[in-house]
Amino acid sequence: MRMTAAAVLEESKADWFEDALFMIDQLSKANLTMTADDLRKVMRPAPNRYWAGNAFSQAQSAGLIEWVGYRKSTTKSRKGAPVSVWKRKTEGVGQ
């Protein structure tokens, strides 16, 4: 069966988000706080520049993490722009 370009993109999007949510969960267990900069260090690049932020929003909606503030990004291309800081949500989450 031949897949269309849109189907291939959708599949890769689903795969990327599944991997990103797994890594966010792992980062939240290993660190007090984390940012998209941390995710970029351990993940393959997102095909879309908005996907990393969307992955954190999905993790928040799933009850894995909570937002705690902002700090300057350490990613050179972001030129010190603000980046959200997240931590593992301890209420209602199995440790």
C-alpha positions in Angstrom: 0.0 0.0 0.0 1.4 3.4 -1.0 1.1 6.2 1.5 0.5 9.8 0.5 2.9 12.5 1.6 0.3 13.8 4.1 -0.1 10.3 5.6 3.7 10.0 6.0 3.9 13.4 7.6 1.0 12.5 10.0 2.7 9.3 10.9 6.0 11.0 11.6 4.2 13.7 13.6 2.5 11.1 15.8 5.9 9.3 16.2 7.7 12.5 17.1 5.0 13.5 19.7 5.0 10.0 21.2 8.8 10.1 21.6 8.7 13.7 22.9 6.2 12.9 25.6 8.3 9.9 26.7 11.4 12.1 26.9 9.5 14.9 28.8 8.4 12.3 31.3 12.0 11.0 31.6 13.4 14.5 31.9 10.8 15.4 34.6 12.0 12.4 36.7 15.7 13.2 36.3 15.6 17.0 36.8 13.9 19.4 39.2 13.0 21.6 36.2 13.2 21.5 32.4 12.7 23.5 29.3 12.3 23.0 25.6 16.1 23.6 25.4 16.5 20.4 27.5 14.2 18.4 25.2 16.1 19.6 22.1 19.3 18.2 23.6 17.9 14.7 23.9 15.4 14.5 20.9 15.8 14.6 17.2 14.8 18.0 15.8 11.1 18.6 15.5 10.0 19.0 11.8 7.9 22.0 12.9 9.2 24.7 15.2 6.0 24.7 17.3 6.0 21.0 18.1 8.3 21.2 21.2 6.0 23.7 22.9 3.0 21.7 21.8 4.5 18.6 23.4 4.9 20.3 26.7 1.3 21.5 26.5 0.2 17.9 25.9 2.3 16.7 28.8 0.7 19.4 31.0 -2.8 18.4 29.9 -2.0 14.7 30.7 -1.1 15.8 34.2 2.6 14.9 34.0 4.1 18.4 34.4 3.2 21.9 35.5 4.5 25.3 34.4 6.6 27.2 36.9 7.8 30.3 35.0 10.2 31.6 32.4 14.0 31.9 31.9 16.3 32.8 29.1 16.8 30.2 26.5 20.3 28.7 26.2 19.7 27.7 22.6 21.9 29.9 20.5 19.3 30.4 17.7 16.8 31.6 20.3 19.1 34.5 21.3 18.1 34.5 24.9 14.4 34.6 24.3 12.2 33.5 27.1 11.5 29.8 27.4 8.9 28.2 29.7 10.2 26.3 32.7 8.4 23.1 33.8 8.5 20.6 36.7 7.1 17.2 37.3 3.6 17.4 38.8 3.6 15.4 42.0 -0.1 15.5 42.8 -2.0 12.6 41.2 1.0 11.3 39.4 2.6 7.9 40.3 6.3 8.4 41.2 
